[in-house]
């Protein structure tokens, strides 16, 4: 009994980011991702808890395709990009990847590869410019009107930004004096100094976006960054203060403090992980006995290999990009560090039957964006 409204309000019964490992660097098509996601068990009752779901936005995209008879890209081009004259906006990464004006993604001061995330187009696939995005913002502030054309009905606009579900207030919002936080239909809404703010942010490796509307002031703005950091979020509050004439906080100082806290937390997690490593000990079996083919019913295949005295793991969806050497940690767990800067070090833990035979493995990786705990790879017999 899941409704379209449920898919757009993140109350479908899943934990935040459940299923995102199915589209991240796997090579699975959107249809394959959704087929595999059917095996994901509900974590909560439907409409009982908030859990942000990119997968549910993919589902909503499929509904658009089913009803319109067009691809999601064709529909958005026809109904949004063309009427708004968003001539530099695309839903296909191929259209911009060689554009000399492309803002290349960075992690810190290091440029990282620009990746194709077309598979999650309804959740984060728009490649655009500040100028084009402001056309979108202006249309929303005018309740769907562009010139003499009504691109979106006023009633639909009002429905989109009406609160649907109460969600937790985060630490930065509390520091900003925000007491209540809601999710509407694809938008966050909250009160800031007595004014309603409608906004959403997004993030992919090397990119952050913030789109903000203050309807009562007939004002909106967008912030794009080609580096993952807290600056865009701090700029949101700084600009809100400027627009509303508030003598607010020193948001640059706040950003530095929060960034330091996040950095120290990440360092502490990695330090604690390494400090607990039982160096000089050996696992239960010889290293070569851990090798073999493994399978997770939802994610797909994985393989453990032994070469030159070292164990390695590779996840094997079509792309098979995620892999790591394994270093003994303690007992039958091994340190794992995938060849991906956005996945921190963690553990791979092997399980045994009563006869002492390996039956499978799982991951313990502390990361907010991906739920590795959903995966369990059984050993093929």
C-alpha positions as CSV (number, residue, x, y, z in Angstrom):
1,X,0.0,0.0,0.0
2,X,2.9,2.4,-0.7
3,X,1.7,5.6,-2.4
4,X,3.5,8.0,-4.7
5,X,3.2,10.5,-1.9
6,X,5.1,8.1,0.3
7,X,8.0,7.9,-2.2
8,X,8.4,11.7,-2.3
9,X,8.3,12.1,1.5
10,X,10.8,9.5,2.6
11,X,8.4,7.5,4.8
12,X,8.5,4.3,2.9
13,X,9.8,2.3,5.8
14,X,13.5,2.2,5.0
15,X,16.6,3.5,6.8
16,X,18.2,6.6,5.2
17,X,20.2,5.6,2.1
18,X,19.1,2.0,2.1
19,X,19.9,0.6,-1.3
20,X,22.3,3.3,-2.5
21,X,25.1,0.7,-2.8
22,X,23.0,-0.8,-5.6
23,X,23.5,2.2,-7.9
24,X,26.9,3.5,-6.7
25,X,29.6,2.4,-9.2
26,X,27.9,-0.9,-10.0
27,X,26.8,-0.5,-13.6
28,X,23.3,-1.8,-12.9
29,X,20.5,-0.1,-14.9
30,X,17.7,1.7,-13.0
31,X,15.4,-1.3,-13.7
32,X,18.0,-3.7,-12.3
33,X,18.5,-1.5,-9.2
34,X,14.8,-1.5,-8.4
35,X,14.5,-5.2,-9.1
36,X,17.3,-6.0,-6.7
37,X,15.9,-3.5,-4.1
38,X,12.8,-5.6,-3.8
39,X,14.9,-7.9,-1.6
40,X,15.5,-5.1,0.9
41,X,13.5,-5.7,4.0
42,X,11.5,-2.9,5.6
43,X,13.2,-1.4,8.6
44,X,10.1,0.4,10.0
45,X,6.4,0.5,9.4
46,X,5.4,2.6,6.3
47,X,4.6,6.2,7.3
48,X,6.1,5.8,10.8
49,X,9.6,7.1,10.4
50,X,11.7,9.3,8.1
51,X,14.4,7.6,6.1
52,X,15.9,9.5,3.1
53,X,15.6,7.4,0.0
54,X,17.2,8.0,-3.3
55,X,15.7,4.7,-4.4
56,X,12.2,6.0,-3.8
57,X,12.9,9.0,-6.1
58,X,13.9,6.5,-8.7
59,X,10.5,4.8,-8.2
60,X,8.8,8.1,-8.7
61,X,10.8,8.6,-11.9
62,X,9.5,5.2,-13.2
63,X,5.9,6.3,-12.4
64,X,6.5,9.4,-14.6
65,X,7.7,7.1,-17.4
66,X,4.8,4.8,-17.1
67,X,2.1,7.5,-17.1
68,X,3.7,9.7,-19.8
69,X,5.0,7.0,-22.1
70,X,8.3,8.9,-22.3
71,X,11.7,8.4,-20.8
72,X,12.3,10.5,-17.7
73,X,14.9,12.6,-19.6
74,X,12.4,13.3,-22.4
75,X,9.7,14.2,-20.0
76,X,11.9,16.7,-18.0
77,X,13.3,18.2,-21.2
78,X,9.8,18.7,-22.6
79,X,8.0,19.8,-19.4
80,X,10.7,21.7,-17.5
81,X,13.9,22.6,-19.4
82,X,12.3,23.8,-22.7
83,X,9.5,26.0,-21.2
84,X,11.9,27.6,-18.8
85,X,14.6,27.9,-21.5
86,X,17.1,26.0,-19.3
87,X,19.3,25.6,-22.3
88,X,22.4,24.5,-20.4
89,X,20.7,21.7,-18.3
90,X,21.0,18.0,-19.1
91,X,20.1,14.7,-17.6
92,X,22.8,12.8,-19.4
93,X,26.4,13.1,-18.1
94,X,27.6,12.3,-21.6
95,X,26.3,15.7,-22.8
96,X,28.7,17.6,-20.5
97,X,31.6,15.4,-19.5
98,X,33.9,16.9,-22.2
99,X,32.6,20.5,-21.9
100,X,35.5,22.8,-21.1
101,X,33.2,24.8,-18.8
102,X,32.5,21.8,-16.6
103,X,33.3,22.4,-13.0
104,X,35.5,19.4,-12.2
105,X,34.8,17.6,-8.9
106,X,37.4,17.8,-6.1
107,X,38.1,16.2,-2.8
108,X,40.1,18.8,-0.9
109,X,42.7,20.1,-3.4
110,X,42.7,16.9,-5.4
111,X,40.7,16.6,-8.6
112,X,38.7,13.4,-8.8
113,X,37.1,11.8,-11.9
114,X,33.7,13.1,-13.1
115,X,31.4,10.1,-12.9
116,X,28.2,9.2,-14.6
117,X,25.2,8.9,-12.2
118,X,22.5,8.9,-14.8
119,X,21.1,5.8,-13.2
120,X,19.7,8.0,-10.4
121,X,18.5,10.8,-12.6
122,X,15.3,11.5,-10.6
123,X,17.3,11.7,-7.4
124,X,20.4,13.6,-8.4
125,X,20.9,13.5,-12.2
126,X,20.5,17.1,-13.3
127,X,23.6,18.7,-14.7
128,X,23.0,22.4,-14.7
129,X,24.2,26.0,-14.2
130,X,23.5,28.7,-11.7
131,X,21.7,30.8,-14.3
132,X,19.4,27.9,-15.4
133,X,18.7,26.9,-11.8
134,X,17.6,30.5,-11.0
135,X,15.0,30.1,-13.8
136,X,13.7,27.1,-12.0
137,X,13.7,29.1,-8.7
138,X,11.9,32.1,-10.2
139,X,9.2,29.8,-11.7
140,X,8.6,28.4,-8.2
141,X,8.5,31.8,-6.6
142,X,5.9,32.8,-9.1
143,X,3.9,29.6,-8.3
144,X,4.5,28.0,-11.6
145,X,4.2,30.9,-14.0
146,X,6.8,31.8,-16.6
147,X,5.9,34.9,-18.6
148,X,2.4,34.3,-19.8
149,X,2.7,30.5,-19.5
150,X,1.6,28.4,-16.5
151,X,4.2,25.7,-16.4
152,X,3.0,24.4,-13.0
153,X,-0.4,25.0,-11.6
154,X,-0.6,27.1,-8.4
155,X,-2.4,24.3,-6.6
156,X,0.4,21.9,-7.4
157,X,3.0,24.3,-6.2
158,X,1.2,24.8,-2.9
159,X,1.0,21.0,-2.5
160,X,4.7,20.5,-3.3
161,X,5.8,22.9,-0.5
162,X,3.2,21.9,2.1
163,X,4.7,20.0,5.1
164,X,3.9,16.3,5.0
165,X,6.0,14.7,7.7
166,X,7.8,16.0,10.8
167,X,11.5,15.1,10.7
168,X,14.3,15.5,13.2
169,X,16.1,18.9,13.6
170,X,19.9,18.5,13.2
171,X,22.6,20.1,15.3
172,X,23.4,22.9,12.8
173,X,19.7,23.8,12.5
174,X,19.4,23.9,16.3
175,X,22.3,26.3,16.4
176,X,20.4,28.4,13.9
177,X,17.4,28.6,16.2
178,X,15.3,26.2,14.1
179,X,12.8,24.3,16.3
180,X,10.7,22.4,13.7
181,X,11.7,20.7,10.5
182,X,9.4,19.1,8.0
183,X,9.6,17.3,4.7
184,X,7.2,18.3,1.9
185,X,7.0,16.7,-1.5
186,X,10.7,16.7,-2.4
187,X,11.4,19.8,-0.3
188,X,12.5,20.6,3.3
189,X,10.5,23.3,5.0
190,X,11.3,25.1,8.3
191,X,10.7,28.4,10.1
192,X,13.7,30.8,10.3
193,X,13.2,34.0,12.3
194,X,9.5,33.7,11.6
195,X,9.8,33.2,7.9
196,X,9.1,29.9,6.0
197,X,12.1,28.5,4.2
198,X,11.7,25.9,1.5
199,X,14.9,24.3,0.4
200,X,16.8,21.2,-0.6
201,X,20.4,20.2,-0.8
202,X,22.1,17.5,-2.7
203,X,25.5,15.8,-2.9
204,X,27.5,13.5,-5.1
205,X,31.3,12.8,-5.0
206,X,32.9,16.2,-5.5
207,X,29.7,18.2,-5.6
208,X,27.3,20.0,-3.3
209,X,24.1,21.9,-4.2
210,X,21.7,24.1,-2.1
211,X,18.5,25.5,-3.5
212,X,16.6,27.9,-1.2
213,X,13.3,29.7,-1.4
214,X,11.9,32.3,0.9
215,X,8.4,32.7,-0.5
216,X,7.2,35.6,1.7
217,X,10.2,37.7,0.5
218,X,9.8,36.6,-3.1
219,X,13.4,35.6,-3.0
220,X,15.5,32.5,-3.7
221,X,19.0,31.5,-4.3
222,X,21.2,28.6,-5.3
223,X,24.7,27.6,-4.2
224,X,26.9,25.1,-6.0
225,X,30.2,23.8,-4.9
226,X,32.6,21.4,-6.7
227,X,34.1,20.3,-3.4
228,X,32.5,18.5,-0.5
229,X,32.6,20.8,2.5
230,X,30.3,22.7,4.8
231,X,30.7,26.1,3.1
232,X,27.5,25.8,1.0
233,X,25.4,25.1,4.2
234,X,27.0,28.0,6.1
235,X,26.4,30.3,3.2
236,X,22.7,29.4,3.3
237,X,22.4,30.7,6.8
238,X,24.6,33.7,6.1
239,X,22.4,34.7,3.1
240,X,19.2,34.1,5.1
241,X,20.5,36.5,7.7
242,X,21.4,39.1,5.0
243,X,18.1,38.8,3.2
244,X,16.0,39.0,6.4
245,X,18.1,41.7,7.9
246,X,19.2,39.7,10.9
247,X,22.3,40.3,12.9
248,X,23.1,36.6,12.9
249,X,25.9,34.4,14.0
250,X,29.4,34.2,12.6
251,X,28.6,31.4,10.2
252,X,32.2,31.2,8.9
253,X,33.3,30.5,12.5
254,X,30.5,28.0,13.0
255,X,31.5,26.2,9.8
256,X,35.1,25.9,10.8
257,X,34.0,24.5,14.2
258,X,31.6,21.9,12.7
259,X,34.2,21.0,10.0
260,X,36.8,20.5,12.7
261,X,34.4,18.3,14.7
262,X,33.6,16.1,11.6
263,X,37.3,15.8,10.7
264,X,38.2,14.9,14.3
265,X,35.4,12.4,14.5
266,X,36.6,10.7,11.3
267,X,40.2,10.6,12.5
268,X,39.0,9.2,15.9
269,X,37.0,6.4,14.3
270,X,40.0,5.4,12.1
271,X,42.4,5.7,15.0
272,X,40.2,3.5,17.3
273,X,39.9,1.0,14.5
274,X,43.7,0.7,14.0
275,X,44.4,0.7,17.8
276,X,42.3,-2.4,18.2
277,X,44.2,-4.3,15.5
278,X,45.8,-7.4,17.1
279,X,49.1,-7.3,15.3
280,X,51.3,-10.4,15.3
281,X,48.3,-12.7,15.5
282,X,46.9,-15.0,12.9
283,X,43.4,-15.9,11.6
284,X,41.8,-19.2,12.2
285,X,42.6,-20.6,8.7
286,X,45.4,-20.3,6.3
287,X,44.9,-17.2,4.1
288,X,44.2,-19.2,1.0
289,X,41.3,-21.0,2.7
290,X,39.3,-17.7,2.7
291,X,39.3,-17.5,-1.0
292,X,36.4,-18.2,-3.2
293,X,33.2,-16.8,-4.8
294,X,30.6,-15.3,-2.6
295,X,27.1,-14.0,-3.3
296,X,24.6,-11.5,-1.7
297,X,21.1,-12.1,-3.0
298,X,20.4,-8.3,-3.3
299,X,23.8,-6.9,-4.3
300,X,25.3,-9.7,-6.4
301,X,28.7,-11.4,-6.5
302,X,32.0,-10.9,-4.7
303,X,35.3,-12.7,-4.9
304,X,38.1,-13.3,-2.4
305,X,41.5,-14.0,-4.0
306,X,45.0,-14.8,-2.7
307,X,48.1,-13.6,-4.6
308,X,51.7,-12.9,-3.5
309,X,50.8,-13.7,0.1
310,X,47.9,-11.2,0.2
311,X,44.2,-11.6,0.4
312,X,42.0,-9.2,-1.7
313,X,38.2,-8.7,-2.1
314,X,36.4,-7.4,-5.1
315,X,32.7,-6.7,-5.4
316,X,31.4,-8.0,-8.8
317,X,28.4,-6.2,-10.1
318,X,28.8,-5.4,-13.8
319,X,31.4,-2.6,-13.2
320,X,33.3,-4.5,-10.5
321,X,35.1,-1.3,-9.5
322,X,35.2,-1.7,-5.7
323,X,38.1,-3.7,-4.5
324,X,40.6,-3.8,-1.6
325,X,43.6,-5.7,-0.3
326,X,42.9,-7.3,3.1
327,X,45.1,-7.1,6.1
328,X,44.5,-9.3,9.2
329,X,42.9,-7.4,12.0
330,X,41.9,-9.9,14.7
331,X,40.2,-13.3,14.8
332,X,38.6,-13.8,11.5
333,X,38.2,-10.1,10.6
334,X,40.4,-8.2,8.2
335,X,41.0,-4.5,7.5
336,X,39.4,-3.4,4.2
337,X,40.0,0.0,2.4
338,X,38.2,0.1,-0.9
339,X,39.8,2.0,-3.9
340,X,37.3,4.8,-3.3
341,X,38.1,8.0,-1.3
342,X,34.6,8.3,-0.1
343,X,34.4,5.0,1.6
344,X,36.4,5.0,4.9
345,X,38.4,2.0,6.2
346,X,36.5,-0.8,7.9
347,X,36.3,-4.5,8.5
348,X,35.3,-7.6,6.6
349,X,34.2,-10.3,9.0
350,X,34.0,-14.0,8.1
351,X,31.4,-16.3,9.5
352,X,31.7,-20.1,10.1
353,X,29.5,-23.1,10.6
354,X,29.8,-25.5,13.5
355,X,32.2,-27.6,11.5
356,X,34.6,-24.7,11.1
357,X,33.8,-24.0,7.5
358,X,33.5,-20.5,6.1
359,X,29.9,-19.8,5.2
360,X,30.1,-16.1,4.4
361,X,31.2,-12.6,5.2
362,X,29.9,-9.2,6.1
363,X,31.2,-5.6,6.3
364,X,31.6,-3.3,9.3
365,X,32.2,0.2,7.7
366,X,31.2,3.4,9.6
367,X,29.8,5.7,6.9
368,X,26.6,7.7,6.8
369,X,26.0,7.5,3.0
370,X,26.0,3.7,2.5
371,X,24.5,0.9,4.7
372,X,27.0,-1.9,4.3
373,X,25.3,-3.7,7.1
374,X,22.5,-4.7,4.7
375,X,24.9,-7.0,2.8
376,X,25.8,-10.5,3.6
377,X,27.8,-12.6,1.1
378,X,27.4,-16.3,1.3
379,X,30.1,-18.6,0.1
380,X,29.3,-20.5,-3.1
381,X,29.6,-24.3,-2.6
